[in-house]
Amino acid sequence: MVDYLAVNRANWDSRAEIHAAGSMVDELLTDPAAISRVVAFDRPRLGDIAGCDVVHLQCHIGTDTLSLARLGARVTGVDLSPASLAVARGIAAQAEVAIEYVESDVYRAPTALGGRRFDVVYTGIGALCWLPSIRRWAETVAALLRPGGRLFVRDGHPVLNSLIGVIVGEEHPDRAQQPAISGPGAATPALELPYFEQPNPVMWREESTYGGEGRVTSPESLEWNHGLGEIVTAVLDAGLELTSLTEHDSVPWDALPGLMVLDSATGEYRLRDRPERLPASFTLTARREHGHA
């Protein structure tokens, strides 16, 4: 069996320095009050986190982690990629913001963090697809939350995730049984990739990252989709109380090249034609009840 953690760790290690050269890092370091566009979008549903202990799972190079800290939280970032964490620590040091970073995959986070509990578990955009089991993720979240603590997750919608390969036109070895896939600019997306969680991952090989910013040295990655019902059920079964579920028609990257347009005010992309057709992302919040130890 392929070691998905090793494959994805190498992939994210190879992306770290490329992403560190992005404009978002410059903006955060130039303006000490700046926060990322992702966290700015999240803020109305995230609520007041000043004085809270927050753990940011799958934090990558820490631009959103730094943003959470600038909202007044005591933040710990967790990621499996040592190269990403090295960049994140450097950004935090340059910004003169105290953030603890811990190297761990998601499922081992409770152990890596020494059994600590938090007021908020934050999982940002583009994270859940790297995990093979959404139930284990929800159980991990529950283990990290104090009684009364909150989960906040915004991510790409599983409907969007089942469309991406059709438009981007990426090839991967597991797709032999599927119909021919058109390239960039295809007029109509089709559901070609799994919507529901599957035992085996979708295998990708992408030579560039985030819209072609640079060439990665480890282009292979392994991903899983998780249906919205599967995510909600996993959260409930882990003993959390669902407090909100919002679907959005936008997402912070150009997920369907040629079919989406950028809203420069928010940094979000939505379908150019009839965006009401596509749930592009979602926000889910939940709370650990006080009765659960």
C-alpha positions as CSV (number, residue, x, y, z in Angstrom):
1,M,0.0,0.0,0.0
2,V,1.2,3.5,-0.9
3,D,2.2,5.6,2.2
4,Y,-0.1,8.5,1.6
5,L,1.5,10.6,4.4
6,A,4.9,10.2,2.8
7,V,3.6,11.1,-0.7
8,N,1.7,14.2,0.5
9,R,4.4,15.3,2.9
10,A,6.9,15.4,0.0
11,N,4.3,17.2,-2.2
12,W,3.7,20.0,0.4
13,D,7.4,20.2,1.3
14,S,8.1,21.0,-2.4
15,R,5.4,23.7,-2.4
16,A,6.5,25.5,0.7
17,E,9.1,27.9,-0.7
18,I,7.1,28.6,-3.8
19,H,4.1,29.6,-1.7
20,A,6.4,31.7,0.6
21,A,7.2,33.9,-2.4
22,G,3.5,34.7,-2.9
23,S,1.9,38.1,-2.6
24,M,-0.1,37.2,0.5
25,V,3.1,36.7,2.6
26,D,4.3,40.2,1.5
27,E,1.0,41.8,2.5
28,L,1.0,40.2,5.9
29,L,4.6,41.3,6.6
30,T,4.2,44.8,5.3
31,D,1.0,45.6,7.3
32,P,1.1,44.4,10.9
33,A,-2.7,44.7,11.0
34,A,-3.3,42.6,7.8
35,I,-5.1,39.3,7.8
36,S,-5.4,36.8,5.0
37,R,-8.4,37.0,2.6
38,V,-9.4,33.5,3.8
39,V,-9.6,34.5,7.4
40,A,-11.3,37.8,6.5
41,F,-14.0,35.7,4.7
42,D,-14.3,33.4,7.7
43,R,-14.5,36.2,10.3
44,P,-18.3,36.8,10.5
45,R,-18.9,33.1,11.1
46,L,-15.8,32.5,13.2
47,G,-16.8,35.1,15.8
48,D,-14.7,36.6,18.5
49,I,-11.6,34.5,19.2
50,A,-9.7,37.0,21.3
51,G,-8.1,35.3,24.3
52,C,-9.0,31.8,23.0
53,D,-6.6,28.9,22.7
54,V,-6.9,27.9,19.0
55,V,-5.3,25.0,17.2
56,H,-5.0,25.3,13.4
57,L,-4.9,21.9,11.8
58,Q,-3.1,21.6,8.4
59,C,-1.7,25.1,8.7
60,H,0.9,24.9,5.9
61,I,3.0,28.0,5.8
62,G,0.9,29.8,8.4
63,T,-0.6,32.8,6.7
64,D,-4.0,32.0,8.1
65,T,-2.4,30.9,11.4
66,L,-0.8,34.4,11.7
67,S,-4.1,36.0,10.8
68,L,-5.9,34.1,13.7
69,A,-3.2,35.3,16.1
70,R,-3.8,38.9,14.9
71,L,-7.4,38.5,15.9
72,G,-6.2,38.0,19.5
73,A,-6.0,34.2,19.8
74,R,-3.2,32.1,21.3
75,V,-2.6,29.9,18.2
76,T,-0.9,26.6,17.7
77,G,-0.3,25.5,14.1
78,V,-0.1,21.8,13.2
79,D,1.2,20.4,9.9
80,L,2.8,17.2,8.5
81,S,5.3,19.1,6.3
82,P,8.6,20.2,8.0
83,A,9.4,22.5,5.1
84,S,6.1,24.3,5.5
85,L,6.6,24.7,9.2
86,A,10.1,26.1,8.7
87,V,8.5,28.8,6.5
88,A,5.7,29.4,8.9
89,R,8.1,29.9,11.8
90,G,10.1,32.3,9.7
91,I,7.0,34.3,8.8
92,A,5.8,34.5,12.5
93,A,9.3,35.6,13.5
94,Q,9.4,38.4,10.9
95,A,5.9,39.5,12.0
96,E,7.0,39.3,15.7
97,V,4.0,37.2,16.6
98,A,4.3,34.3,19.0
99,I,2.9,31.2,17.4
100,E,3.8,27.6,18.3
101,Y,4.2,25.2,15.4
102,V,4.0,21.4,15.9
103,E,4.9,18.8,13.2
104,S,2.3,16.1,13.0
105,D,-0.3,14.6,10.7
106,V,-3.9,15.3,11.7
107,Y,-4.7,12.0,13.3
108,R,-1.7,12.0,15.6
109,A,-2.2,15.6,16.6
110,P,-3.7,14.9,20.1
111,T,-0.6,12.9,21.0
112,A,1.8,15.4,19.4
113,L,0.2,18.2,21.4
114,G,0.6,16.3,24.6
115,G,-3.2,15.8,25.2
116,R,-3.8,19.6,25.4
117,R,-7.4,20.8,24.8
118,F,-8.4,24.0,22.9
119,D,-11.2,26.5,22.8
120,V,-11.3,26.4,19.0
121,V,-10.2,23.9,16.4
122,Y,-9.8,25.7,13.0
123,T,-9.6,23.8,9.8
124,G,-9.1,26.0,6.8
125,I,-9.8,25.8,3.1
126,G,-8.4,22.9,1.1
127,A,-7.7,20.6,4.0
128,L,-10.1,17.7,4.3
129,C,-9.3,16.2,0.9
130,W,-5.9,15.1,2.2
131,L,-7.5,12.8,4.8
132,P,-8.6,9.2,4.1
133,S,-11.2,9.1,6.8
134,I,-13.6,11.9,7.7
135,R,-14.7,10.0,10.8
136,R,-11.2,9.9,12.2
137,W,-10.9,13.6,11.5
138,A,-14.0,14.3,13.5
139,E,-12.9,12.1,16.4
140,T,-9.5,13.9,16.4
141,V,-11.3,17.3,16.6
142,A,-13.4,16.1,19.5
143,A,-10.3,14.9,21.3
144,L,-8.7,18.4,20.9
145,L,-11.7,20.4,22.1
146,R,-12.4,21.4,25.7
147,P,-16.0,21.0,26.9
148,G,-17.8,24.0,25.3
149,G,-15.0,24.3,22.7
150,R,-15.9,25.1,19.0
151,L,-15.0,23.6,15.7
152,F,-14.7,25.9,12.7
153,V,-14.1,24.5,9.2
154,R,-14.5,26.0,5.8
155,D,-13.5,23.9,2.8
156,G,-14.1,23.3,-0.8
157,H,-17.5,21.8,-1.4
158,P,-17.5,18.0,-2.2
159,V,-19.6,18.8,-5.3
160,L,-16.8,21.1,-6.6
161,N,-14.2,18.5,-5.7
162,S,-15.9,16.0,-7.9
163,L,-15.7,18.5,-10.9
164,I,-12.1,19.8,-10.7
165,G,-10.4,17.0,-12.7
166,V,-12.9,17.4,-15.6
167,I,-12.0,21.0,-16.2
168,V,-8.3,21.0,-15.3
169,G,-7.9,17.9,-17.5
170,E,-5.3,16.3,-15.2
171,E,-4.4,12.6,-16.0
172,H,-3.8,10.0,-13.3
173,P,-3.4,6.3,-13.4
174,D,-6.7,5.4,-11.6
175,R,-8.8,7.0,-14.3
176,A,-8.6,4.3,-16.9
177,Q,-12.3,3.3,-16.5
178,Q,-13.6,6.9,-16.8
179,P,-14.7,8.8,-19.9
180,A,-12.3,11.0,-21.8
181,I,-11.8,14.3,-20.1
182,S,-11.6,17.6,-21.9
183,G,-9.0,20.2,-21.2
184,P,-9.1,23.8,-19.9
185,G,-12.0,25.9,-21.2
186,A,-14.5,23.0,-21.4
187,A,-18.0,24.5,-21.7
188,T,-19.8,22.3,-19.3
189,P,-18.4,20.6,-16.2
190,A,-19.5,17.0,-15.4
191,L,-19.4,14.9,-12.3
192,E,-16.5,12.5,-13.0
193,L,-14.7,12.1,-9.7
194,P,-16.1,10.5,-6.6
195,Y,-18.4,12.6,-4.4
196,F,-18.6,10.0,-1.5
197,E,-15.5,8.9,0.4
198,Q,-13.8,5.9,-1.2
199,P,-11.3,3.5,0.2
200,N,-8.7,4.3,-2.5
201,P,-7.5,7.8,-3.1
202,V,-7.6,9.8,-6.3
203,M,-4.0,10.1,-7.5
204,W,-2.8,13.4,-9.0
205,R,0.3,14.6,-10.7
206,E,0.5,18.3,-11.0
207,E,3.8,19.9,-12.0
208,S,2.9,23.4,-10.9
209,T,1.1,24.8,-7.8
210,Y,-1.6,27.4,-7.1
211,G,-2.3,28.5,-10.7
212,G,1.2,27.8,-12.1
213,E,3.2,29.8,-9.6
214,G,6.2,27.4,-9.8
215,R,7.3,23.9,-10.6
216,V,7.2,21.4,-7.8
217,T,9.8,18.7,-7.4
218,S,7.4,16.1,-5.9
219,P,4.3,16.5,-8.1
220,E,2.4,13.4,-6.9
221,S,-0.4,13.7,-4.3
222,L,-3.2,11.5,-3.0
223,E,-6.7,12.9,-2.2
224,W,-10.1,11.7,-1.0
225,N,-13.4,13.5,-1.3
226,H,-16.0,13.4,1.5
227,G,-19.7,14.0,0.9
228,L,-21.4,16.8,2.9
229,G,-23.6,14.3,4.7
230,E,-20.6,12.2,5.6
231,I,-18.9,15.2,7.1
232,V,-22.0,16.3,9.1
233,T,-22.7,12.7,10.3
234,A,-19.0,12.3,11.4
235,V,-19.2,15.5,13.4
236,L,-22.4,14.4,15.1
237,D,-21.2,10.9,15.8
238,A,-18.0,12.4,17.5
239,G,-20.3,14.0,20.1
240,L,-20.3,17.5,18.7
241,E,-23.4,19.7,18.4
242,L,-23.8,21.2,14.9
243,T,-24.3,25.0,15.2
244,S,-24.3,26.1,11.6
245,L,-23.8,24.9,8.0
246,T,-23.5,27.4,5.2
247,E,-22.9,26.7,1.5
248,H,-21.2,29.4,-0.6
249,D,-21.1,30.0,-4.3
250,S,-17.4,31.0,-4.1
251,V,-14.0,29.6,-3.3
252,P,-10.6,31.2,-2.8
253,W,-8.8,29.7,-5.9
254,D,-9.6,29.3,-9.6
255,A,-10.9,25.8,-9.2
256,L,-12.4,25.6,-12.7
257,P,-10.1,27.5,-15.1
258,G,-11.9,29.3,-17.9
259,L,-15.3,29.0,-16.1
260,M,-14.7,31.2,-13.0
261,V,-14.2,34.9,-12.4
262,L,-12.4,36.7,-9.6
263,D,-14.2,39.0,-7.2
264,S,-11.3,41.3,-6.5
265,A,-13.0,42.7,-3.3
266,T,-13.0,39.3,-1.6
267,G,-10.3,37.3,-3.5
268,E,-13.0,34.6,-4.2
269,Y,-13.8,32.9,-7.5
270,R,-17.3,31.9,-8.6
271,L,-18.8,30.6,-11.9
272,R,-18.9,33.2,-14.6
273,D,-22.2,31.9,-15.8
274,R,-25.1,31.4,-13.3
275,P,-23.0,30.9,-10.2
276,E,-26.1,29.9,-8.3
277,R,-25.7,26.4,-9.9
278,L,-22.6,25.4,-7.9
279,P,-22.0,25.1,-4.2
280,A,-18.3,25.9,-4.3
281,S,-17.4,25.8,-0.6
282,F,-19.1,25.4,2.8
283,T,-18.6,26.5,6.4
284,L,-19.5,24.2,9.2
285,T,-19.4,25.1,12.9
286,A,-20.0,22.8,15.9
287,R,-19.6,22.8,19.6
288,R,-18.4,20.2,22.1
289,E,-21.1,19.9,24.7
290,H,-20.1,20.5,28.3
291,G,-21.3,17.1,29.3
292,H,-18.6,15.4,27.2
293,A,-15.3,15.0,29.0
